[in-house]
Amino acid sequence: MANLSPKARNTRGSLLEAARSELLEQGGALEVSRVAERAGVSVGLIYRYFGSRAGLLAAVAEDYYDRYQARVMAADPLPESADWCSREEQRVLRAVQFVYGEPLAALVLVSLAREPEVAALEARCIADNVRQGADNIRRGQAAGQLDAALDAQLVSAMILGGLHQALLEALGRTPRPPAEQLAQQLWHFIRGALAPL
């Protein structure tokens, strides 16, 4: 959607915001007519921008994953540090804080993931994150800070799978485990996955 005019980008953003609000208020349910009413536009405008209800849901999920990517995966949490483990421990804390602070996290990761378009988007995002994680592990190996014998791609997939499941478990609890405590437990798990065989 990079070729949209500023006005069209604003309209699209307003529609996404209306959809997010509707999803939160309705516990994951979304009716296009209610989103249009909330945004003060015609239903047809939603179809013009997103093609379908499923396209709108996928756009909401894509926005979530884009923000996760920017704040967690692509960001360097400790740019002044050359210590791979210290930096990645901080990245784990950022991941937990992002998910805990994101009202849509539970919906995107559970309810919306049942929608085929959202599931396909999630699969692409996970594959990208596994690749990024593997590249990151290889940087740690090249710096001599991680065991060179580790299969970076497999270890990245294991770590991200464990992280995802642990976050789902934590989101479903009342009360949730404190973010710092969960991050510490996750980092302990990750350190084990990175240990020499």
C-alpha positions in Angstrom: 0.0 0.0 0.0 3.0 2.3 -0.4 1.5 3.9 -3.5 -1.4 5.4 -1.6 -1.9 9.1 -1.3 -1.5 10.7 2.1 -5.3 11.1 2.3 -5.8 7.4 1.4 -3.1 6.3 3.9 -5.0 8.3 6.6 -8.3 6.7 5.6 -6.8 3.2 5.6 -5.3 3.9 9.0 -8.6 5.1 10.4 -10.2 1.9 9.1 -7.6 -0.2 10.8 -8.0 1.7 14.0 -11.8 1.2 13.8 -11.3 -2.6 13.2 -8.9 -2.9 16.1 -11.3 -1.1 18.4 -14.2 -3.3 17.2 -12.1 -6.5 17.7 -11.2 -5.5 21.2 -14.7 -4.5 22.2 -16.3 -7.6 20.7 -13.7 -10.1 21.9 -12.4 -11.0 18.5 -15.6 -10.8 16.5 -15.7 -8.3 13.6 -18.6 -7.2 11.4 -17.6 -5.0 8.5 -20.7 -2.9 8.8 -19.9 -2.0 12.4 -16.3 -1.1 11.5 -17.7 1.2 8.7 -20.1 2.8 11.1 -17.4 3.3 13.7 -15.1 4.9 11.1 -18.0 7.0 9.6 -17.6 5.5 6.1 -19.5 3.3 3.7 -19.0 -0.5 3.8 -17.9 -0.3 0.2 -14.8 1.8 1.2 -13.6 -1.1 3.4 -13.9 -3.5 0.5 -12.0 -1.0 -1.7 -9.1 -0.9 0.7 -9.0 -4.5 2.0 -11.0 -6.6 -0.5 -12.9 -8.5 2.1 -13.5 -9.0 5.8 -10.7 -11.5 5.8 -8.4 -8.9 4.1 -9.3 -6.4 6.8 -8.4 -9.0 9.5 -5.2 -9.8 7.8 -4.3 -6.1 7.6 -4.9 -5.8 11.4 -2.6 -8.8 12.0 0.0 -7.5 9.6 0.1 -4.2 11.4 0.7 -6.0 14.7 3.5 -8.1 13.2 5.1 -5.0 11.6 5.2 -3.3 14.9 6.6 -6.4 16.6 9.2 -6.6 13.9 10.3 -3.0 14.3 10.3 -3.0 18.1 11.7 -6.5 18.8 13.3 -8.3 15.9 14.9 -5.5 13.9 15.8 -3.3 16.9 19.2 -3.5 18.6 18.3 -3.4 22.3 21.9 -2.8 23.4 23.7 -1.0 20.6 26.6 -0.1 22.8 27.3 -3.7 23.8 29.3 -6.3 21.9 28.1 -9.1 24.2 25.7 -11.2 22.2 24.0 -12.8 25.2 23.4 -9.5 27.0 21.8 -8.0 23.9 19.6 -11.0 23.2 18.5 -11.2 26.9 17.3 -7.7 26.5 15.5 -8.6 23.2 13.6 -11.4 25.1 12.5 -8.8 27.7 11.4 -6.5 24.8 9.4 -9.3 23.2 7.5 -10.0 26.5 6.9 -6.3 27.2 5.6 -5.8 23.6 3.2 -8.7 23.8 2.0 -7.8 27.3 1.5 -4.2 26.3 -0.3 -4.9 23.1 -4.1 -5.2 23.7 -4.5 -7.2 20.4 -1.8 -9.7 21.2 -4.1 -12.5 22.5 -6.5 -12.0 19.6 -3.9 -11.9 16.9 -2.0 -14.9 18.3 -5.1 -17.1 19.1 -8.5 -16.0 17.7 -7.5 -14.3 14.4 -4.9 -17.0 13.7 -7.8 -19.3 12.9 -8.7 -17.2 9.8 -6.9 -18.6 6.7 -5.6 -15.3 5.5 -4.2 -14.4 9.0 -2.7 -17.9 9.4 -0.9 -17.5 6.0 0.4 -14.1 7.1 1.5 -15.5 10.4 3.4 -18.4 8.7 5.3 -15.9 6.5 6.1 -13.8 9.6 7.3 -16.8 11.5 9.5 -17.9 8.6 11.0 -14.4 8.4 11.6 -14.4 12.1 13.3 -17.8 12.1 15.5 -16.6 9.3 16.4 -13.4 11.2 17.0 -15.4 14.3 19.3 -17.8 12.5 21.3 -14.9 11.0 21.6 -13.5 14.5 22.8 -16.8 15.9 25.4 -17.0 13.1 26.6 -13.5 14.1 27.1 -14.8 17.6 28.9 -17.8 16.2 31.1 -15.7 14.0 32.0 -13.5 17.0 33.0 -16.7 18.9 30.3 -16.2 21.5 28.2 -19.2 20.5 29.0 -22.8 19.7 29.9 -23.0 16.1 28.4 -26.5 15.9 24.9 -25.3 16.5 22.5 -25.5 13.5 21.4 -21.9 13.5 18.2 -22.4 11.6 16.9 -25.3 13.8 17.9 -23.6 17.0 16.2 -20.4 15.9 13.0 -22.3 15.1 13.1 -24.1 18.5 13.7 -20.8 20.4 10.9 -18.9 18.6 8.5 -21.8 18.9 9.1 -22.0 22.6 8.9 -18.2 23.0 5.5 -18.2 21.1 4.0 -21.0 23.2 5.2 -19.5 26.5 3.7 -16.2 25.6 0.4 -17.8 24.7 0.4 -19.6 28.0 1.2 -16.4 29.9 -1.5 -14.4 28.1 -4.1 -17.0 29.1 -3.3 -16.8 32.8 -5.0 -14.6 35.4 -3.0 -13.0 36.7 -0.2 -13.1 34.2 3.3 -13.9 35.3 5.3 -10.6 35.8 7.0 -9.7 32.5 10.5 -9.6 34.1 10.0 -13.1 35.6 8.7 -14.6 32.4 11.6 -13.0 30.4 14.1 -14.5 32.9 12.6 -17.9 32.6 12.5 -17.6 28.8 16.1 -16.5 28.7 17.1 -19.5 30.9 15.4 -21.8 28.3 17.1 -20.0 25.4 20.5 -20.2 27.0 20.0 -24.0 27.3 19.1 -24.2 23.6 22.3 -22.3 22.8 24.6 -24.4 25.0 27.2 -26.7 23.4 25.9 -30.2 22.6 
